[in-house]
Amino acid sequence: MMQWNRLICDKRFGLEHYHDPKKSSLRTDFRRDYDRLVFSSPFRRLQNKTQVFPLPGSIFVHNRLTHSMEVSCVGKSIADRVADGLRDRYAGTPDAAALASIGDITAAACLAHDLGNPPFGHSGEKAISTFFSEGAGRSLRDGLTPAQWRDFTSFEGNANAFRVLTHQFRGRRAGGFAMTYSTLASIAKYPYESALATHGKFGFFDSERADFIQVADELGMTRLPSPEGTVHYARHPLVFIVEAADDICYEVMDIEDAHKLKILSTREVIDAFLAFFPDERQAHMREIMDHVDDPNEKIAYLRSCVIGTLADRCAEAFLRREQDILAGTFQAPLLSDIDPLEREGYRRCTELSWRRIYTAGSVVDVELAGNRIITYLMEKLIGAVTRPELNYSRLLLAKFPEQYDTDAPTLYGKIQAVLDHISAMTDVYALNLYRTLEGSSLPAV
């Protein structure tokens, strides 16, 4: 059984020798995690990474940065409700003091959860993995171990986020962001290696395997049975809250964005959002909307109601399942364990999104363009790091930021340097580099 007083740990990765568990401060180390992320370059770059719809445009829609900020707000709200509910349950125990920090940890983890995502949304992840499984990258398989090959053929933004936060890039300090152990563990939705990947999902690359084990064991996370030689942990409990906040925000906000872009009608969205509520509450909500003429304001009002309700239900589900979560026996999303009315409302929204939003022409256009751009950049940049003696390669290598180890001693390390560079790119940077390398864009003279 996992224990809160171990799961909440402010030891910093890479700076363990500085750790002083007795120090006190109004600004906790978990709050410092949050602030450190806000002021970081990788976080700022999220403002120019696609969430779902094309960027930029005359109508503002969500990007990765605004999405992450909203997830952080919702995640902290859920975590604070959970902390209130656990306070009496753990009064007088060694775990009681630790619970006060779960809101700050969750807020920071929510900010960080998409840091490893490449440009062009989830299609960017797919473009990278299929470059190896279906494209020119297949020729590289013999130079990699089975674990390294699985890392690439199942490239996962969540695993890459753990790398971004922990890896010592060239010229940088040990420990990467030097985040607290608890914040690092709270982003790991899939706390197992790529050998155990389900639907391409896993939590850490082979290069960060020992780092993840170090964090998980320090926190007392439960090691689950798995095939010999593989690593599989039960989730850190706060992962369930981060996941719920992410799921709530992307589902509800994607629908609101689709309304602004006129992919979905006002009537469709009103019907979808009212379905989360009983008839009496619906009648009251309609009365409120009758006082507003702007359709976007009507939808914004309903959106806030839906998010508030789902956040409450997820907090209740966590409190109800807390002992099972600590035992590692509950592994389903919190949204699957909420009341039937809200669960059905969420299911209907999910079905609407897949049927009307994610197949919309503008969304598919981003996926097509992103696939072409990332595949092209992968071919050129991997060619450069594997054949550095060529003149064209020298020119390309000169464009790499210095922190990426393009002359790593192994093929795995060289490819990771390329993936580190590409996954950090914004949509605009990737497009401009593609045009430059293709010769369709020349610098102004």
Buried (B, 14 or more C-beta within 10 A) or exposed (E): EBBBBBBBBBBBBBBBEEBEEEEEEEEBBBBBBBEBBEEBEBBEBBEBBBBBBBBEEEEEBBBBBBBBBBBBBBBBBBBBBBBEBBEEEBEEEEBBEBBBBBBBBBBBBBBBBBBBBBBBBBBBBBBBBBBBBEBEBEEBBEBBEEBBBBBBBBBBBBBBBBBBBBBEBEEEEEBBBBBBBBBBBBBBBBBBBBBBBEEBBBBBBBBBBEBBBBBBEBBBBBBBEBEEEBBBBBBBBBBBBBBBBBBBBBBBBBBBBBBBBEBBEEEBBBEBBBBBBEEEEBEEBEEEBEEEEEBEEBBBBBBEBBBEBBBBBBBBBBBBBBEEBBEBEBEEBBBEBBEEBBBEBBEBBBEBBEEBBBEBEEBEEBBEBBBEBBBBBBBBBBBBBBEBEEEEBEEBBEEBEEBBBBEBEEBBBBBBBBBBBBBBBBBEBBBEBBEEBEEEEEEEE
